[in-house]
Amino acid sequence: MEDNTYVGLDIGTTKIVAMVGSLNEYDKLKIVGIGKSKSLGVHRGVVNNITQTIQSIQSAVIDAEADSSSKIKKVVVGIAGQHIRSLQHSDYITRSNSDQVIDENDLEKLVNQVYKLVMLPGEEIIHVLPQEYKVDGQSEIKEPIGMFGARLEANFHVVVGQVSSIKNIARCIKSAGIDFEGITLEPIASSDAVLSLEEKEAGVALIDIGGGTTDLAIFKDGIIRHTSVIPFGGNVITEDIKEGCSIIEKQAELLKIKFGSAWPGENKDNEIVSIPGLRGRDPKEISLKKLSKIIHSRVVDIIEQVFVEIKNYGHEDQKKKLIGGIVLTGGGSQLKHLKQLVEYITGMDTRLGYPSEHLAGNNSIEISSPMFATAVGLVMNSTKSKSNNNQKNDLDDKIDIDNANDNKKSEKVGSVTIFERFTQSLKTFLDNAE
């Protein structure tokens, strides 16, 4: 695989997407290949059948390789699922030498301290995201490097997940014959793909409605402030239609996509759609008003749960106000009149988020669909993690050449980004588990 190829793997509840991108001459990302397969063996973002998941991954990867004419060796994978939770935590370090300015090593020491937090059995810290720093009691500092101070403290947004669930995903990827370049929280990947920097600054809530889960990520002042995974998505809507109209799942899904609406008021009583009956039985007549009522009540359910999370973040507080409102993305966001319903329930400005906004022009229509937001975000993540590695290698080479006995420099090079530590421990685990 050429060095200019970047791959994201989105393991969802309804579909698995392998997406291949490359940078054009202007360093803009262009999607050059996509493969998708029906996701078998994943329930609400969690693997519950290893063999089926491996087959689904292989099938998506083979399609993406054929589409992009390149061999996939490494992927950045997204994790979500109902086992993800987040918490706020404050920590501090007392610096032994306050005559020297604060450097990256101090920040790393502080982050390392957060990693030592005691979690529930079976849980591990995946992400440690600094919010803002305090130096000697002076608060609201975004970048403390270069300042003097004896006590450095920070508020952190800590994302926690079930180790076994994540190891299962890693195991599936390895068994599918692919190496695993990095791992990212899916709401963060989706937000990279569909949000602008202005929105992240102004304050925005990203709601990614997938098949099995609905992910929420809240940004304010350019920093991620709150993440949450709600264990319901488009699948429960399909399930409700299936039950409410007594039809099979395939028909329920088609009805939802073709005629579904989140707003029941717009259908007239006499609008009816006829569905072929099962083998020799009479066709079934279904009123569109009934259909949208079923969809409406379930969507209201999901949106209200998300709104509770937005309130938990504290958006009613003047300082935490989300001026950018809400951005909807994911496959479930394509439901007719969903934007209006979300605005009605939350009273917040809402728009649909398309993942083509940060991509080079002339992408296919398909890739611009909100259902590919996470996959595009993961490919963007892969470009970042490769450029970080390249920078590290360049620095390593420089240090070898200079050999200037400058320990500080090499310590900085060794400075671990938030996710590399987690990826590293997973890789070690997989190597030992052969």
N, C-alpha and C positions, 0 to 999 in steps of 0.2 A: 504494500500500500504506500503510495507516494506520501511525502511528508506534508503535502498541501491538502490532504483529505482529512475531514473531521466527521466523526460519527456519533450520533446520539441514539440511545435506545430507550424508548418509552414503553414500559411494561404496564399496560393498563388492564382494567377489568374486562373491557369489551374488545379491545384491540391491542396488538403489539406493533409498534412502528419502529423501523430502523431507518434513519435518515442520514444521508451522506451530503456533506457540503464542502465547498472549496472556496478559497479567497481569490477574487479577481484582481486585475492589475491595480485597482484602487483600494485594495484591502477590504473590499466589501464582500460579505458572505453570500455565496450563491448556492442554492440547493441543487445538487447534480443527480441525486438518486433517492428513491424512496421505496421501501418495501413494507407492506403491512399484512398481518395475518389475524385471523380471529383468535382472540385470547382464550385459550382453554387452560384451566388449572389455576386461575387467579380469581379470588373473591374479595371484593371491596379493597383492592390494592394489595392483598396479601396472597402469596403463593400457597395454594392448598393441594396442588398435584404437581410434583417435580417433573415427572416424565412428560406430561402434556405441555407444561410450560416450556421445557427444553425444545420440544418439537415446534411449538409456535414461534419461539425465538429463531430457530434455524430457518424456518420457512420465511419469516420476514427478512432475515439477513440475506438469504439466497436471492430473494426478489430485489433487494436494494443493491446487491452486488451486480446483478444482471442489468439493472436500470442505470447504474453509474459506471459500469465497466471497470470496477476496481475491486480489489480484494479487501474485505474488512477483517482487520486483526484486532483492533482495540476500540472500545466504546466507552462513552460517558453514559452512565445509566441514572435514571431518575427514581427516587423512592418517595412513596406516599403511603397511603393505607391508614386504616383506622387505628393502628398502634402508635401513630406519631402524636406527640403532645409537646407543648412548649411551656416554658416558665420564665419568669423574670428573676434575676439574681444580681446582687451587688457584692463586690469583693474589693479588697485593697491589698497593696504591698507597702511596706516601709522600706525605703531605699537606704542602703548602708552608706552610700556616698552621695550626699545631696549637693556636693560642689560640682558634680558632673551633670551635664544635661541628660534629660530622659531620652533613651534611644529604643530601638526596636526590641532589644533584649529585655528591657523592663516590661514592655507590653506583652512580650511572649511569656514572661514569668507570671504575669497577672492572668493571662489566658490559661496557662498550665494549671494554675491554682483552681480555676473553675472546673477543669477536667477532673479534679479530684473529688468533686461533689459526690455524695453518696446517693445512688439512685435506687429505685425499687429493684428487686431481684429480676434479672433477665433484661434490664434496660441499660442502654448505653447512650452517652452524649454523642450526638452526631454533629451538631453545629453549635459553635459559640460565637454569637454576633455582638460585638461591642456596640452599645448605644451611644452614651457620651461619657466623657471622663471628668474626674475632679482632681485637681492638683492642689494639695495643701488647703483643701476646703473651697477652693475657687471652682465653681461648677460650670456646667454647659460648655465644656471644652471638647471640640470635635477632634483635634489633632494635637496630642500633648508632646509629640517628639520635638526636641530642641528646647523645651522649657526646663527651668530649674524647679526642684521641689523634692521634699523628703517623703511625702505620702502620696501615692498614686492610687486612685480608686476609680471604679467604673461600674456602670449598670450593664448587664448583659441580657441578651435574649438567648435563652438556651433551648435548643431543640433536641428532644429525647425520642428514642425509638426502641422497639423490641429487637434485641440483637439477633435472635433466632430468625425473625422474618427477613432481616437484611442479609443474613448469611445464606438463607435459602435462595434469595435472588442472585447473590453472587455465585452460588454453587451452580444454578441453572445456566448462568452466562458462561462459566468456565466449562461446564459439561457440553455446552453448545459449540465449544471449540474456539471461543473468543477470549481475548484478554480484556481486562477491565481497567480502563484508564482513570476513571474517577467516578464519584457518586455525588449526586446533588438532590436536594429536596425539590420535588416537582413544582410546588407553588413558586419557588424562587426561580426555577428555570422558565416557567410560563411568564413570570413578570419580566424577565430579561427580554423575552420575545415581543411582548405586547405593550409594555408601558414606556412612556417617554421620561427623560430625566426631569422635565418640568413637573410632570404628574407626581413623581416620587418625592420631589421637593415640596410641592404644594400639599401633599397628603392624599393618598388614594387607597381604595380597597380593591384588590383583584379577587374576583370570584371565578374559580375554574371549575365548571360543572362537568365532571367526567361520567363514565358509565357507572362506576361503583362508589365513587366518593366525590365530595365537593370540597375543593381546597380553597383556603382563604389566606391571602398575604396582605398585610397592611404596611404601607410605607408612609413616612413623614420626615421632612428635612433630609430626604435622600437616603434614609436608613430604614431597614426593615424593623418594624416595631412589634408585630404580632403575627403568628402563623397558627393555623388551625386546620384540622382535617375532619370534616363531618361525614359520617359513614353512610351517606345516601347520595345517589346520583341519578342519572337518566334511567338506569335499570329498574328502579322502584316505580317510576312512572309507567314504564312498559308493563311491569308486573300488575299494577293497578288496573290498567286498561284490559289486560288479559282476564283478570278476575271479574271486573265490572261488566265486561261485554261477553264473557264466556267464549273467548276465541283463543287460538293458539298463539304462542309468543311471537312467531315470525310475522303473523298478521298484525298483532298489536304494535310491533315495532314499525311496520310499514304505515299503519294508520297514524301513529304519532308523528312520523316524519312528514307524511304527505298532507294530512288534514288537521294535525294537532295544533291547538292554540292555547296559550296560557290565560286567555281572557274570554270567559264564557259568554259575555254579553253580545258578541258580534255575530254569533250563529243564530239563524232563524230556526224556529221549531220544525219547519218542514224540510230542512236540509238533511238528506239521508244518504248514506253510502252503503252499497251492497257488497257483501263479502262472500266469496264462493264457500259453500258448505264442505265439510269433510266428506270424502268419498261417497258420492251418491246422495248426500243429504241436501236439503234445500238451502239456497243461499241465505245469509243472515243480513238483516237490515239494521244498521246502526245509526242513531241520530247523532249528528255532529255536535249538537248542543250538549248531549249526554257525555260525549267524548271530551269536550273541552272542560266540562265540569269536573270530570275525573282528574284530568291533567291539572287543572287549576288548584284543586284542593291539595294535591301532593306537592306542587311547585311552591305554593304558599308555605307549606310545612318546611321545605328546604330553605327558602329565603328567610323565613322567620328565625330558624336556627342560626343561619349565618349572621343575621342582624343582631342576635343576642351576643355573638362573638365580637361584632364591631362595637357594641355598647360596652362589653367587658374591657375592650382596649381603652375606652373612655373618650369616644369621639365627641361627646357632648361638652367636654372641657374645652374652653376657648383655645388653649395652647395645642390641643391634640386634634383640632378640627380638620376634617378631610375635605379640603377645598376642591380637590380633583374628583371627588365623588366616587363612583363605583365603575369598574371596568369588568365586563362579563366576557369570559372566554371558555374554551373547551367545547366538546361536541354538543353538550346539553344546552349551550347558550344560543343555539340556532333555532330554538323553539319560537314560533311566531308570537309576537306581542309580549315576549318575556321582559324586554327592556321597560315597557310601560308598566308592567306589574311590579317590577323591582322598584321603579321610581315611586309608584303608588304606596308600596309597603314601607319603604325606608325614607321617602322624602328627599332622597339624594340624587343628584345628576348622574345619569348612567349612560354608558356607551358600550358598543361591542368592540372587543379587542381582536384585531387580525394580526397573525404573526408575520405578515409580509412587510410590516412597516420598517424593520431594520435590515431588510435584505436588499441585495442588488436587484435592479429591475428585471423585467421579463422572466418572472417565475411563473410556473403553471398556475392556473386557477385553483387547482386542488390544494396546493401548498398554502394558499392564502386562507384556507378554511380555519376557523377557530379550533377545530378538533386537532390541529397539528401544532398548537401553540407550545405545548410542553416539548415535543420533539425538536422544534426549531430552537427553543431555548437551550436544550441539551447540546445541540450542535454548536451553538454560540459558546457554551461553556467549554466545549472541547477545544475551541480555538484559543480561549483564555488559558486553559491549563497547559496547552502545548507551548504557547508563547512564554508562559512562566517558566516551564522546564528549559526552554531554549535560553532564556535569560540566565537561568541558574548555571547552565552548562557553560555559557560565555563567561560568566563570572568565575566559575571554577577554573576555566582555562587561564583567565587573567591572573588568578591567584597563583596558579602553578608557574606561570611565566615570571611574575614579579617575585614570587617566593619571598615576599617582603616581611615574613614573620609577623604579619599583622593579624593576630588572633581574632580581633574584633570583626574584621572583614569576613573571615570564614564562618564566624558564628552567625553573622547576618545571613550568609548564604544558606546555612543550615536551618534558618528560621522557617518553621513549618506553617503552611497556610492551613486555615481552619479544617479543610476537608482532607488534605493530604495525609494527615495523621490517621484519620479514620480509614482511608483507602489503604494505607500502608498496613494497618493492623488486620484488615480484611484479607489482603493479599497473603500476608504471613499465615493467617488462619487457613486459607485455601491450600497453600503449599503444604502445610502440615497435615491437612485432612485427606491427602491423596490416598 
